[in-house]
Amino acid sequence: MFERVAIIGLGLIGGSLARALRAKHLVKEIVGCGRDVTNLERGMALGVIDRQTTNPAEAVQGADLVVLAMTLGATGEILRQIAPSLAPQALVTDVGSTKQSVVDAARATLGAAFPRFVPGHPIAGGEKSGVEASTATLFERHRVILTPVSETAPDAVEIVRRMWEATGAEVTLMEVGHHDEVLAATSHLPHLLAFALVDCLATGENGQQRGEIFDYAAGGFRDFTRIASSNPDMWRDIALANRTALTKMCTQFETTLAALKTAIAREDAATVHATFARAKKARDDYLARRGLT
Amino acid sequence: MFERVAIIGLGLIGGSLARALRAKHLVKEIVGCGRDVTNLERGMALGVIDRQTTNPAEAVQGADLVVLAMTLGATGEILRQIAPSLAPQALVTDVGSTKQSVVDAARATLGAAFPRFVPGHPIAGGEKSGVEASTATLFERHRVILTPVSETAPDAVEIVRRMWEATGAEVTLMEVGHHDEVLAATSHLPHLLAFALVDCLATGENGQQRGEIFDYAAGGFRDFTRIASSNPDMWRDIALANRTALTKMCTQFETTLAALKTAIAREDAATVHATFARAKKARDDYLARRGLT
């Protein structure tokens, strides 16, 4: 499928895509690029990549596919660095968790090459990061959302779609703004709430840290706050890149929470019960639809 | 340790305590009481209880220990029903998730027997409920908090403490109000947030149900919302019983969230990162202290 794939950012996602492309015999040569030489060397030793470089412009030379898999906050800068070195027919795609910010950066930097940029987002990940945590099966039965815009070349979208499907993923096309709203709701806002809750509990009213409160936390708390152990750098970038959709969704949530708090304070048992029961049904229904429990 | 234990409410907690007392040979006879005859018969068939009745006053006759393990909202009514039938030296304890409301109800109903009431809360549970889900090992390495008040007889506290320790639990004594604040923070508020989030997402701005938004949810969302699949009846009772501490904690959380939202809207990257990093550290530290990851 590809002669040479350049992967910028050899973390969990970039490394897993490299492994999957290799496992499916979709690529002859994989060039890994990143700032952390030790990580690149590990990628070489693990056989995840064939060549390594810390220079993005060098990495993309002669590549027919370039995958941007580094931290979201570096998108504009990396695009500026690689734009002059892209091969004429090279496809570029990315794995960023927000899409409008990436589309804006690509439009501003890629010029005539912009139609061959396919914005993408594999909804996969995990608490562990880095190339050691990568696996060839990470994307199997996971969703990948592509958000082509009016300028995007249909054949470019088709190639990127087939690539992701080959890794076992289920590909969906979505409008950019809709993607950012859906992900604000199902991913970015939950992370915001988890970070805010743990910070609120750990920092008492007087501003003192009080870790001992967690000693009485049960299993439900551990699950609920799991995403608060996510990478703060990555999530700062996501929160800021998707700030419009995220703050809007946060305001909706604040309204729901305030209504629930008022119902509790007024001992309005019927409203409290109805809210809880509606939520339980919505969650149980979504799990049932996906065959989960 | 006990001749006859009466367990009012044969669910996951009541059933597990019955099994643990039996496994440790701490009781000669266990009387199970509940409204659901089918569940009681299942408890008989499983050997969890020796006798069954739907009449609480009958259940407690001749019992030297009475355990209130039914839904929190029934506490006052059950105490009224059993008070006249308690044996003179009977101990009474409970497993309710809030303690001030239970102490108030016990003080109002038990009269001269109130000093032999030991308010308790095993921090254990699970998504599954009912006597079939019960196990003799549910409390092993879990916390049980006892919240005796000034009137509570020290020897009664000591017996209840030893009973829980025999099940493998780690017993802590705590002041009633402090218990309710700690649990509001680590359990009741997280449930409120999970219920509110799922309800907010499932109910669009126009009030229409939109379950399809969950189709793009990843594993983190499933963990984050697990507690939104909890029993709405049980959680309505808890939220209302602990409304003072819960609404206070909710207000603290709203303040933290509002500050974070403002920082995101203003693109204040430093504040956003500091909040996320503080939360991650607090959570990682608490897991490390408990030997978890």
Interface residues (C-beta under 8 A of the other chain):
Chain A: I123 A124 G125 G126 H142 R143 I145 T172 V182 L183 A185 T186 S187 L189 P190 H191 L192 L193 A194 F195 A196 L197 V198 D199 C200 L201 A202 T203 E205 Q209 G211 I213 F214 D215 Y216 A217 A218 G219 G220 F221 R222 D223 F224 T225 R226 I227 A228 S229 S230 N231 P232 D233 W235 R236 A239 L240 R243 L246 T247 C250 T251 Q252 F253 E254 T255 T256 L257 A258 L260 K261 I264 A265 E267 A269 V272 H273 T275 F276 A277 R278 A279 K280 A282 R283 D284 D285 Y286 L287 R289 R290 L292
Chain B: I123 A124 G125 G126 H142 R143 I145 V182 L183 A185 T186 S187 L189 P190 H191 L192 L193 A194 F195 A196 L197 V198 D199 C200 L201 A202 T203 E205 Q209 G211 I213 F214 D215 Y216 A217 A218 G219 G220 F221 R222 D223 F224 T225 R226 I227 A228 S229 S230 N231 P232 D233 W235 R236 A239 L240 R243 L246 T247 C250 T251 Q252 F253 E254 T255 T256 L257 A258 L260 K261 I264 A265 E267 A269 V272 H273 T275 F276 A277 R278 A279 K280 A282 R283 D284 D285 Y286 L287 R289 R290 L292
